[in-house]
């Protein structure tokens, strides 16, 4: 039986694999990991690209995980603090959109 961490990683992997083929990119770094969602930096296969996109994976208990590419690009030269601030703001905006209202 998989451990909680193995199950968590498996759900994240499934959600990332379920992205549309045109959105398939290399997951670069996990920047936020909570019990309800995780946020990753995605890099394009094009090495000339100087920006990364942000991938949000919602993994709410008792629901199938969902992955969203957030409308945000972060320069690869950004500091960790800049990355976290921009990603946190984009995640907050995502969760306050009407489709997430209870």
SULRA-V335645 format. One record per residue. N is the residue number from 0. NEAR is the number of other ideal C-beta (glycine too) atoms within 12 Angstrom. D_LAST is the distance of its C-alpha to the last C-alpha in Angstrom with 1 decimal. Layout:
BEGIN
n->N near->NEAR d_last->D_LAST
n->N near->NEAR d_last->D_LAST
END
This chain:
BEGIN
n->0 near->5 d_last->33.9
n->1 near->10 d_last->32.0
n->2 near->9 d_last->31.1
n->3 near->13 d_last->27.6
n->4 near->12 d_last->28.6
n->5 near->12 d_last->30.1
n->6 near->16 d_last->27.1
n->7 near->24 d_last->24.9
n->8 near->21 d_last->27.4
n->9 near->18 d_last->27.6
n->10 near->30 d_last->23.9
n->11 near->30 d_last->24.1
n->12 near->21 d_last->27.2
n->13 near->18 d_last->25.8
n->14 near->29 d_last->22.9
n->15 near->31 d_last->25.4
n->16 near->18 d_last->27.9
n->17 near->19 d_last->25.4
n->18 near->26 d_last->25.2
n->19 near->12 d_last->27.0
n->20 near->8 d_last->30.8
n->21 near->9 d_last->31.1
n->22 near->21 d_last->28.6
n->23 near->19 d_last->30.4
n->24 near->26 d_last->31.8
n->25 near->20 d_last->33.1
n->26 near->29 d_last->30.7
n->27 near->23 d_last->32.5
n->28 near->23 d_last->31.0
n->29 near->25 d_last->28.0
n->30 near->33 d_last->27.0
n->31 near->28 d_last->23.9
n->32 near->20 d_last->23.1
n->33 near->19 d_last->20.4
n->34 near->14 d_last->19.2
n->35 near->22 d_last->15.9
n->36 near->36 d_last->17.5
n->37 near->33 d_last->20.9
n->38 near->41 d_last->22.4
n->39 near->34 d_last->25.8
n->40 near->35 d_last->28.4
n->41 near->34 d_last->29.6
n->42 near->25 d_last->33.1
n->43 near->22 d_last->34.7
n->44 near->13 d_last->37.7
n->45 near->11 d_last->39.6
n->46 near->9 d_last->41.2
n->47 near->9 d_last->41.9
n->48 near->19 d_last->38.2
n->49 near->14 d_last->37.8
n->50 near->22 d_last->34.0
n->51 near->32 d_last->31.3
n->52 near->32 d_last->27.9
n->53 near->39 d_last->24.8
n->54 near->42 d_last->23.1
n->55 near->40 d_last->19.6
n->56 near->40 d_last->19.2
n->57 near->27 d_last->15.9
n->58 near->29 d_last->17.2
n->59 near->18 d_last->14.5
n->60 near->14 d_last->16.4
n->61 near->8 d_last->16.7
n->62 near->13 d_last->15.5
n->63 near->14 d_last->17.9
n->64 near->29 d_last->18.2
n->65 near->25 d_last->17.5
n->66 near->33 d_last->19.6
n->67 near->32 d_last->19.3
n->68 near->29 d_last->22.2
n->69 near->33 d_last->21.0
n->70 near->17 d_last->22.9
n->71 near->30 d_last->25.1
n->72 near->23 d_last->28.7
n->73 near->35 d_last->30.3
n->74 near->17 d_last->34.1
n->75 near->21 d_last->35.8
n->76 near->11 d_last->37.8
n->77 near->22 d_last->34.9
n->78 near->12 d_last->35.1
n->79 near->15 d_last->32.7
n->80 near->12 d_last->31.3
n->81 near->18 d_last->30.8
n->82 near->29 d_last->29.0
n->83 near->21 d_last->26.7
n->84 near->18 d_last->25.9
n->85 near->29 d_last->25.3
n->86 near->35 d_last->23.2
n->87 near->24 d_last->21.0
n->88 near->21 d_last->20.5
n->89 near->30 d_last->19.6
n->90 near->32 d_last->17.1
n->91 near->19 d_last->15.4
n->92 near->19 d_last->15.4
n->93 near->27 d_last->14.0
n->94 near->23 d_last->10.9
n->95 near->13 d_last->10.4
n->96 near->15 d_last->10.9
n->97 near->9 d_last->8.8
n->98 near->11 d_last->8.5
n->99 near->18 d_last->6.5
n->100 near->7 d_last->3.8
n->101 near->6 d_last->0.0
END
